[in-house]
Amino acid sequence: MTETHEENPPRERTKGTVKWFDPVKGFGFVVSDDGGVDILLHVNVLRNFGQSSVADGSRIDLLVHKTERGVQASEIIKISPPEGVQTSLPDIAELDKEQIANSPLLAARIKWFDKVKGFGFANVFGCPQDVFVHMDVLRQSGLSDLAPGEAIAMRVIDGKRGRMAAEVHAWETVPVKQQEESS
């Protein structure tokens, strides 16, 4: 019996919510707003979008295709962070969201991040000080984990105990104009 595979299977656009995603396993699932079976989200599709992780509960706009094994994501169009995620960090919780949004995006790399501990550090290009990155900020930004050396863009505040990330974005998801401004 010969298997036939379509080079470009028909794709449909759908929106949904990330049910769960495990970067260690390399996959997760999305629940479509239209109902039906869960949509497989493979880490390679996420990486093609410019992220290595996505927070559970994030809203996602994607293209999907049907395979012999079920429905799979083939391309991500947009990811929005989960709604209602609050930080327990007083330094950030007390700030005006508009104030954070108006601060510049800074180009940085992750020095290390430990998901179990719930924090890590990043280095802003051209700045010797480490920047503290908390798990709550990742969740608010729609991410669930960061890898050492990963390029990011972040908004930084001066907290009570030093410099802290108040917002984090995967570098590839930041519009080119903002990347040029932050370099």
BADO-936713 format. One record per residue: residue number from 1; residue in one letter; z, x, y of N, C-alpha, C, O in turn; chain. Coordinates in steps of 0.05 Angstrom, whole numbers, plus 5000, padded with zeros to 4 digits. Each point is the difference from the previous one (the first is absolute). Example, Ala and Ser with C-alpha at 12.3 -4.5 7.8 and 13.67 -1.06 7.14 Angstrom:
2
PT    k  r  n_up  n_east  n_north  ca_up  ca_east  ca_north  c_up  c_east  c_north  o_up  o_east  o_north  c
PT    1  a  5156    5264     4886   5000     4982      5024  5000    5018     5024  5013    5021     5000  A
PT    2  s  4973    4972     5021   5001     5016      5024  5014    4985     5022  5004    5010     5022  A
//
This chain:
183
PT    k  r  n_up  n_east  n_north  ca_up  ca_east  ca_north  c_up  c_east  c_north  o_up  o_east  o_north  c
PT    1  m  5000    5017     4976   5000     4983      5024  5000    5018     5025  5017    5018     5002  A
PT    2  t  4965    4977     5016   4998     5015      5024  5013    4985     5023  4995    4977     5005  A
PT    3  e  5023    5038     5009   5013     4988      5023  4982    5002     5025  4987    5021     5004  A
PT    4  t  5012    4959     5012   4985     5002      5024  5020    4999     5024  5018    4983     5001  A
PT    5  h  4978    5035     5017   5017     5001      5024  4982    4997     5024  4980    5014     5003  A
PT    6  e  5028    4968     5015   4985     4997      5024  5007    5023     5019  5024    5007     5003  A
PT    7  e  4956    5006     5009   5004     5022      5019  5016    4990     5024  5020    5013     5008  A
PT    8  n  4973    4964     5003   5013     4988      5023  5007    4971     4993  4985    4982     5007  A
PT    9  p  5038    5014     4980   5008     4973      4993  5004    4983     5026  5008    5011     5021  A
PT   10  p  4987    4963     4978   5004     4984      5023  5029    5000     5009  5019    4999     4984  A
PT   11  r  4985    5004     5042   5027     5002      5011  5006    4976     5018  4982    4989     5013  A
PT   12  e  5043    5002     4986   5008     4978      5017  5023    5010     5018  5016    5017     4993  A
PT   13  r  4984    4972     5031   5022     5007      5019  5023    4980     4996  4995    4976     4998  A
PT   14  t  5029    5034     5002   5023     4983      4997  5024    5013     5015  4999    5023     5007  A
PT   15  k  5021    4960     4998   5024     5010      5013  5023    4993     4982  4999    4980     4985  A
PT   16  g  5022    5036     5017   5024     4994      4983  5024    5017     5008  5000    5011     5022  A
PT   17  t  5019    4990     4960   5025     5014      5005  5004    5020     4977  4996    4993     4977  A
PT   18  v  5013    5031     5030   5006     5020      4980  5025    4991     4985  5021    4997     5011  A
PT   19  k  4975    4998     4963   5022     4991      4983  5019    5024     4994  5024    4999     5004  A
PT   20  w  4963    5023     4987   5014     5026      4997  4980    5022     4997  4977    4995     4992  A
PT   21  f  5030    5029     5016   4983     5023      4997  5018    5024     4994  5020    5005     5014  A
PT   22  d  4973    5009     4964   5015     5024      4992  4982    5025     5002  4982    5003     4984  A
PT   23  p  5023    5014     5036   4983     5024      5003  5002    5019     4977  4981    5015     4995  A
PT   24  v  5041    4985     4990   5003     5018      4977  4982    4990     4977  4987    5016     4987  A
PT   25  k  5013    4958     5009   4982     4989      4979  4971    5000     5009  4982    5001     4984  A
PT   26  g  5014    4997     5043   4972     5001      5010  4987    4973     5002  4976    4998     5003  A
PT   27  f  5040    4981     4996   4988     4973      5003  5022    4980     5008  5023    5006     5000  A
PT   28  g  4967    4970     5006   5018     4977      5006  4983    4975     5000  4977    5000     4991  A
PT   29  f  5034    4978     5019   4986     4975      5000  5003    4985     5026  5019    5003     5014  A
PT   30  v  4960    4982     4992   4998     4983      5024  4998    4971     4991  4986    4994     4981  A
PT   31  v  5029    4988     5032   4998     4972      4995  4981    4988     5021  5006    5002     5024  A
PT   32  s  4972    4986     4967   4981     4989      5019  5010    4975     5013  5014    4984     4987  A
PT   33  d  4979    5012     5038   5007     4975      5014  4986    4976     4987  5009    4977     5002  A
PT   34  d  4968    5028     4984   4985     4979      4987  5010    4993     4972  4990    4982     4987  A
PT   35  g  5032    5032     5004   5010     4995      4974  4985    5015     4979  4985    5019     5006  A
PT   36  g  5019    4974     4969   4986     5013      4978  5016    5024     4990  5024    5003     5006  A
PT   37  v  4962    5014     4978   5014     5023      4988  5006    5021     5021  4987    5001     5021  A
PT   38  d  5033    5016     4973   5006     5022      5017  4977    5019     5001  4985    5003     4981  A
PT   39  i  5012    5011     5042   4979     5019      5005  5011    5028     4996  5020    5007     5013  A
PT   40  l  4967    5009     4970   5009     5027      4995  4992    5017     5024  4977    5000     5010  A
PT   41  l  5043    5015     5001   4995     5019      5022  5005    5028     4990  5023    5007     4995  A
PT   42  h  4956    5009     5002   5002     5027      4989  5004    5019     5024  4991    4995     5022  A
PT   43  v  5024    5027     4973   5006     5019      5021  4975    5012     5012  5000    5006     5024  A
PT   44  n  4978    4997     4961   4976     5011      5011  4988    4982     5022  4989    5010     5020  A
PT   45  v  5013    4964     4976   4990     4981      5021  5018    5003     5025  4990    4999     5022  A
PT   46  l  5036    5004     4974   5018     5003      5022  4995    5027     5014  5000    5001     5025  A
PT   47  r  4995    5020     4960   4994     5026      5012  4973    4999     5016  4998    5013     5021  A
PT   48  n  4983    4972     4969   4975     4998      5015  5004    4986     5027  4985    5005     5018  A
PT   49  f  5036    4979     4984   5008     4988      5025  5015    5019     5018  5003    4996     5024  A
PT   50  g  5008    5026     4963   5015     5020      5016  5030    4999     4996  5014    5013     5015  A
PT   51  q  4995    4973     4965   5029     4999      4994  5005    5007     4971  4983    4996     4983  A
PT   52  s  5041    5014     5012   5007     5006      4972  5021    4980     4990  5006    5001     4976  A
PT   53  s  5003    4981     5041   5019     4980      4992  4997    4976     5018  4987    5001     5021  A
PT   54  v  5025    4977     4970   5001     4975      5016  5026    4986     4993  5008    4998     4977  A
PT   55  a  5004    4991     5044   5026     4986      4996  4996    4973     4987  4981    4986     5006  A
PT   56  d  5037    5007     4976   5000     4974      4988  5003    4979     5022  5015    5004     5019  A
PT   57  g  4970    4974     4979   5001     4979      5020  4980    5004     5023  4997    4983     5017  A
PT   58  s  4989    5040     4983   4979     5004      5021  4978    4980     4997  4993    4993     4977  A
PT   59  r  4995    4999     5045   4976     4983      4999  4976    5018     4997  4999    5022     5012  A
PT   60  i  4982    4970     4972   4977     5017      4995  4974    4983     5000  4999    4978     4989  A
PT   61  d  4981    5033     5023   4973     4988      5001  4982    5019     4985  4998    5024     5007  A
PT   62  l  4989    4967     4971   4986     5018      4983  4975    4987     4987  4997    4975     5000  A
PT   63  l  4987    5042     4989   4977     4991      4984  5008    5004     4971  5012    5021     4992  A
PT   64  v  4981    4959     4991   5007     5001      4972  4975    4995     4983  4980    4989     5009  A
PT   65  h  5021    5020     4966   4979     4994      4981  5013    4994     4973  5022    5009     4993  A
PT   66  k  4964    4975     4991   5009     4992      4974  4990    5020     4979  4976    5008     5001  A
PT   67  t  5042    5000     4981   4992     5018      4978  5009    4987     4974  5011    4978     5000  A
PT   68  e  4983    5035     4978   5008     4991      4974  5030    4998     4998  5011    4985     4984  A
PT   69  r  5003    5032     5032   5029     5001      4998  5014    4983     5021  5025    4998     5000  A
PT   70  g  4960    4988     5017   5012     4983      5021  4989    5006     5027  4978    5012     5003  A
PT   71  v  5036    4979     5018   4991     5004      5027  5012    5025     5011  5024    5005     4998  A
PT   72  q  4959    5012     5015   5009     5025      5011  4992    5003     5029  4979    4991     5008  A
PT   73  a  5038    5022     5008   4993     5007      5027  4979    5022     5000  5002    5019     4984  A
PT   74  s  4977    4978     5032   4980     5022      5002  5000    5013     5027  4991    5023     5003  A
PT   75  e  5019    4963     5018   5001     5012      5026  5020    4985     5017  5003    4975     4999  A
PT   76  i  5012    5040     5017   5020     4988      5018  4988    4999     5028  4989    5020     5009  A
PT   77  i  5014    4957     5003   4990     4997      5028  5022    5004     5020  4997    5013     5021  A
PT   78  k  5027    4975     4973   5022     5002      5018  5026    4996     4985  5002    4984     4981  A
PT   79  i  5019    5030     5028   5027     4996      4990  5018    4995     5024  5000    5015     5019  A
PT   80  s  5017    4964     4979   5020     4994      5020  5027    5003     4987  5005    4990     4978  A
PT   81  p  5014    5022     5037   5027     5003      4988  5013    4973     4994  4992    4980     5012  A
PT   82  p  5027    5020     4970   5014     4975      4993  5014    4990     5025  5010    5015     5017  A
PT   83  e  4991    4958     4985   5014     4988      5023  5029    4998     4995  5009    4997     4977  A
PT   84  g  5007    5005     5044   5028     4996      4998  5016    5023     4990  5025    4997     4995  A
PT   85  v  4963    5026     5000   5015     5024      4991  5015    5011     5023  4989    5007     5021  A
PT   86  q  5037    4995     4976   5018     5010      5021  5011    5027     4992  5005    5005     4977  A
PT   87  t  4999    5012     5043   5012     5026      4995  5030    4998     5003  5010    4985     5016  A
PT   88  s  5004    5031     4968   5029     5002      5003  5008    5023     5018  5024    5005     5004  A
PT   89  l  4956    5009     5007   5006     5023      5017  5004    4990     5029  4982    4991     5012  A
PT   90  p  5043    5012     4998   5005     4990      5027  4982    5013     5021  4993    4986     5019  A
PT   91  d  5001    5039     4978   4983     5014      5020  4974    4986     5004  4989    4999     5022  A
PT   92  i  4999    4989     4957   4975     4987      5001  5003    4970     5004  4985    4988     5016  A
PT   93  a  5034    5000     4971   5005     4971      5002  5006    4992     5029  4993    4977     5008  A
PT   94  e  5019    5040     5007   5007     4994      5028  4977    5003     5020  5002    4992     5023  A
PT   95  l  4976    5020     4968   4978     5005      5018  4982    4976     5002  4998    4983     4982  A
PT   96  d  4989    5015     5040   4980     4979      5006  4974    5007     4984  4990    5023     5003  A
PT   97  k  5000    4959     4981   4976     5006      4984  4976    5007     5018  4983    5017     4992  A
PT   98  e  5015    4971     5032   4978     5007      5018  5003    5029     5010  4980    5014     5004  A
PT   99  q  5045    4995     5000   5005     5027      5009  4990    5020     4978  4987    5020     5007  A
PT  100  i  5018    4973     4968   4991     5017      4978  4970    5000     4999  4987    5021     4998  A
PT  101  a  5001    4955     5004   4970     4998      4998  4986    5015     5022  4977    5008     4997  A
PT  102  n  5036    4995     5026   4988     5013      5023  5004    5030     5000  4988    5015     5016  A
PT  103  s  5028    4996     4965   5004     5029      4999  4976    5012     4985  4987    4986     4984  A
PT  104  p  5007    5039     5021   4976     5012      4988  5003    5004     4970  5021    5005     4989  A
PT  105  l  4956    4993     4997   4998     5007      4972  4998    5031     4998  4982    5011     5013  A
PT  106  l  5035    5001     4971   4999     5029      4997  4990    5007     4972  5008    4988     4980  A
PT  107  a  4975    5032     5019   4989     5010      4974  5022    5017     4987  5012    5017     5012  A
PT  108  a  4992    4978     4962   5021     5014      4985  4993    5002     4971  4981    4987     4990  A
PT  109  r  5035    5029     4996   4998     5002      4971  5028    4996     4988  5020    5008     5012  A
PT  110  i  4981    4980     4965   5026     4996      4986  5009    5027     4988  4985    5013     4985  A
PT  111  k  5039    4994     5022   5012     5024      4989  5011    4994     4972  4993    5014     4981  A
PT  112  w  5023    4965     5017   5008     4989      4975  5010    4971     5004  5009    4994     5022  A
PT  113  f  4990    4990     4957   5010     4973      5001  5010    4993     4973  4986    5003     4980  A
PT  114  d  5039    4987     5018   5012     4992      4975  5005    4970     5001  5018    4990     5014  A
PT  115  k  4966    4995     4971   5002     4971      5000  5028    4990     4990  5010    4980     5010  A
PT  116  v  5001    5035     4971   5026     4992      4989  5022    5003     5021  5017    4982     5003  A
PT  117  k  4982    5040     5012   5020     5004      5021  4994    4982     5024  5018    4993     5015  A
PT  118  g  4956    5000     4988   4992     4982      5022  4994    5014     5026  5000    4987     5021  A
PT  119  f  4995    5039     4978   4992     5014      5025  4986    5026     4994  4998    5009     4977  A
PT  120  g  4992    5003     5044   4987     5026      4999  4995    5011     5027  5012    4989     5020  A
PT  121  f  4971    5031     4982   4995     5012      5026  4970    5006     5003  4986    5005     4981  A
PT  122  a  5005    4995     5044   4973     5006      5007  4999    5021     5022  5020    5004     5014  A
PT  123  n  4958    5010     4988   4996     5019      5021  4977    4991     5018  4978    4995     4990  A
PT  124  v  5028    5001     5036   4979     4993      5019  4985    5026     5006  5012    5021     5004  A
PT  125  f  4961    4977     4997   4984     5024      5006  5008    5011     5027  5001    4986     5020  A
PT  126  g  5004    5040     4981   5006     5014      5025  5029    4997     5009  5007    5009     5022  A
PT  127  c  5010    4980     4961   5029     4996      5007  5017    5011     4978  4996    4993     4977  A
PT  128  p  5023    5025     5029   5016     5013      4979  5021    4982     4988  5010    5005     4978  A
PT  129  q  4998    4973     5035   5022     4983      4990  4990    4981     4978  4978    4990     5002  A
PT  130  d  5039    5007     4978   4994     4980      4979  5005    4972     5011  5017    4996     5018  A
PT  131  v  4969    4984     4972   5004     4973      5007  5009    4984     4976  4987    5001     4979  A
PT  132  f  5036    4985     5024   5012     4985      4978  4982    4975     4995  4993    4986     5019  A
PT  133  v  5001    5008     4956   4985     4977      4992  5016    4983     4981  5007    5010     4978  A
PT  134  h  5000    4966     5029   5017     4983      4983  4983    4979     4985  4979    4992     5010  A
PT  135  m  5030    5001     4967   4986     4980      4983  4995    4974     5014  4978    4988     4996  A
PT  136  d  5041    5002     5019   4997     4975      5015  4975    5001     5019  4986    4981     5002  A
PT  137  v  5010    5042     5010   4978     5003      5019  4974    4999     4984  4980    4989     5009  A
PT  138  l  5019    5024     4967   4976     4998      4983  4994    4971     4993  4977    4992     5002  A
PT  139  r  5043    4994     4989   4996     4972      4992  4989    4983     5024  4982    4984     4997  A
PT  140  q  5030    5020     5027   4991     4986      5023  4971    5008     5007  4985    4984     5012  A
PT  141  s  5007    5039     4980   4973     5010      5006  4980    4993     4977  4977    5007     5002  A
PT  142  g  5033    4981     4977   4982     4992      4978  4997    5021     4978  4982    4997     4984  A
PT  143  l  5034    5024     5016   4998     5021      4980  5025    4999     4983  5020    4989     5007  A
PT  144  s  4978    5023     4969   5023     5001      4982  5008    5028     4991  5022    5003     4989  A
PT  145  d  4962    5017     5017   5006     5027      4991  4981    5019     5016  4979    4992     5009  A
PT  146  l  5029    5033     4992   4984     5021      5013  5002    5025     4983  5020    5006     4989  A
PT  147  a  4958    5009     5010   4998     5024      4984  5002    5024     5018  4990    5000     5023  A
PT  148  p  5022    5022     4968   5000     5025      5016  4972    5008     5008  4982    5000     4983  A
PT  149  g  5015    5007     5042   4973     5008      5010  4983    4978     5010  4979    5004     5011  A
PT  150  e  5029    4971     4984   4984     4977      5008  4998    4998     5030  5020    5003     5014  A
PT  151  a  4956    4993     4996   4995     4998      5029  5007    4972     5009  4992    4980     4987  A
PT  152  i  5023    5018     5034   5008     4974      5011  4998    5000     5031  4996    5022     5012  A
PT  153  a  5005    4955     5000   5004     4997      5028  5025    4984     5004  5005    4981     4985  A
PT  154  m  5012    5028     5034   5025     4985      5003  5009    4999     5029  4992    5017     5016  A
PT  155  r  5024    4963     4990   5012     4998      5026  5029    5010     4996  5014    4991     4982  A
PT  156  v  4994    5027     5036   5026     5013      4997  5018    4993     5023  4992    4998     5023  A
PT  157  i  5034    4998     4971   5020     4995      5020  5022    5022     4998  5002    5013     4979  A
PT  158  d  5013    4990     5042   5023     5018      4999  5024    4982     4993  5010    4985     5017  A
PT  159  g  4999    5017     4958   5023     4984      4991  5026    5014     5006  5001    5022     5012  A
PT  160  k  5021    4966     4980   5027     5011      5005  5004    5026     4985  5016    5017     5009  A
PT  161  r  4970    4987     4969   5003     5025      4985  4974    5017     4999  4998    5017     4982  A
PT  162  g  4984    4978     5036   4976     5016      5001  4975    4983     5000  5000    4976     5003  A
PT  163  r  4977    5038     4993   4974     4987      5001  4996    4983     4975  5005    5009     4977  A
PT  164  m  4985    4966     5027   4997     4981      4977  4973    4987     5003  4991    4994     5022  A
PT  165  a  4996    5001     4955   4976     4984      5000  5008    4970     5004  5018    4990     4986  A
PT  166  a  4968    4997     5032   5005     4971      5005  4978    4983     4989  5003    4976     4996  A
PT  167  e  4974    5037     4998   4977     4987      4988  4983    5021     4987  4997    5022     5010  A
PT  168  v  4992    4973     4966   4984     5019      4985  4974    4987     4991  5000    4977     4991  A
PT  169  h  4978    5038     5011   4974     4990      4991  4987    5022     4983  5003    5024     5006  A
PT  170  a  4983    4968     4973   4983     5019      4986  4979    5010     5020  4988    4984     5015  A
PT  171  w  5007    5042     4985   4981     5012      5020  4973    4986     5000  4989    4995     5021  A
PT  172  e  5000    5000     4956   4973     4988      4998  4998    4972     5010  4978    4990     5005  A
PT  173  t  5045    4996     4999   4999     4973      5009  5002    4997     5030  4997    4978     5011  A
PT  174  v  5008    5044     5003   5003     5000      5029  4972    5002     5012  4984    5017     4992  A
PT  175  p  5009    4965     5026   4974     5001      5013  4994    5027     5011  5018    5014     5011  A
PT  176  v  4957    4995     4988   4991     5026      5008  5009    5006     5029  5008    5023     5006  A
PT  177  k  4989    4958     5012   5008     5004      5028  5029    5008     5002  5007    5018     5015  A
PT  178  q  5011    4969     4970   5028     5007      5001  5005    5027     4987  5018    5014     5009  A
PT  179  q  4967    4994     4971   5003     5026      4987  4993    5022     5021  5014    5020     5001  A
PT  180  e  4965    4976     5014   4992     5020      5020  5021    5003     5022  5005    5022     5009  A
PT  181  e  5008    4955     4998   5021     5001      5020  5025    5014     4991  5014    5012     5015  A
PT  182  s  4991    4986     4958   5025     5012      4989  4997    5029     4992  5019    5013     4993  A
PT  183  s  4956    4997     5006   4996     5028      4992  5004    5020     5022  4997    5024     4996  A
//
